[in-house]
Amino acid sequence: MTKREWFFLAICGAAVLYFWRKKSGASATQGSFGGAGGSGGSGGSGGSATVVTDYAALADAIMALAQGVEIPAIQTIEMQANAGVTELVAGESGKVIRVLAYSVISSGANLIRFRTAGKGVWQVDLDSPAGKSGANLATSYPSYLFSSDAGANLELQANAACSVSISYWKGNV
């Protein structure tokens, strides 16, 4: 699992813990926060923290919340693209192509555009006065850098030949 997925589960777990403790009527508390001279500063509101003693039940609640969450198949393509327009990923009816990461390498200056349905969605301007130049960027699921239009191909338009690699998934509209 990625850090983002663990963070999501932690947030969900905190919510589950809150409602679980509220439902069970547990009253065990520890410490006090806020109030005059407290951590909230003068005039801050007081509060309390719930002590968790049944971690197995908490883990079961978190797992129940996570059931049914499916991470789509992440695919990666690598290819040499010529000058002009190159199809990277074929579109599918009712699906969008969501790009998680890309890398482009070119010998010499090159203006590279990722396109869908004839319009640009991401642009990289490479300048290489002496040798190769490149660019890359990545994020993690469920975030994405850019996406295609529904049912449309994802294309690359370049002024010169380049190497390109993308990681993507196809999601419902």
Secondary structure as GFF3:
##gff-version 3
##sequence-region A 1 173
A	DSSP	alpha_helix	3	24	.	.	.	ID=ss1
A	DSSP	beta_strand	29	33	.	.	.	ID=ss2
A	DSSP	beta_strand	47	50	.	.	.	ID=ss3
A	DSSP	alpha_helix	55	66	.	.	.	ID=ss4
A	DSSP	beta_strand	75	81	.	.	.	ID=ss5
A	DSSP	beta_strand	84	89	.	.	.	ID=ss6
A	DSSP	beta_strand	95	107	.	.	.	ID=ss7
A	DSSP	beta_strand	110	116	.	.	.	ID=ss8
A	DSSP	beta_strand	119	126	.	.	.	ID=ss9
A	DSSP	beta_strand	132	138	.	.	.	ID=ss10
A	DSSP	beta_strand	146	147	.	.	.	ID=ss11
A	DSSP	beta_strand	154	158	.	.	.	ID=ss12
A	DSSP	beta_strand	162	172	.	.	.	ID=ss13
###
